[in-house]
Amino acid sequence: GGAIQPALLPPFWRAISSALPNGAAVDSVRRIIYFGAAGIGGHLIVLASYAAGGLIIAIIGAIIKQHFRDARSRA
């Protein structure tokens, strides 16, 4: 989505635009500026979900890396 409004996107991208962080963030900023932050709760949930998912993936990656480092040092 981003700078292009969802109504101008092809059908597939229009359907998932608000579920992607770029579309959710830009639409949230638009709603804050023009509509006094009305209706941004869903967009904030999308952004928080992506942030939490990224954090979980980073933690899992660090654990796996440490596991392999410890296994290599024991060998």
SULHU-V502522 format. One record per pair of residues at least 6 apart in sequence whose C-alpha atoms are under 6 Angstrom apart, sorted by the first residue. I is the first residue (numbers start at 0). GAP is how many residues later the second one is. Records with the same first field share a line. If there is no record, write none. Layout:
I=GAP + GAP
//
This chain:
0=16 + 22
1=20 + 21 + 24
5=8
16=6
17=6
20=26
23=19
27=12
30=6
//
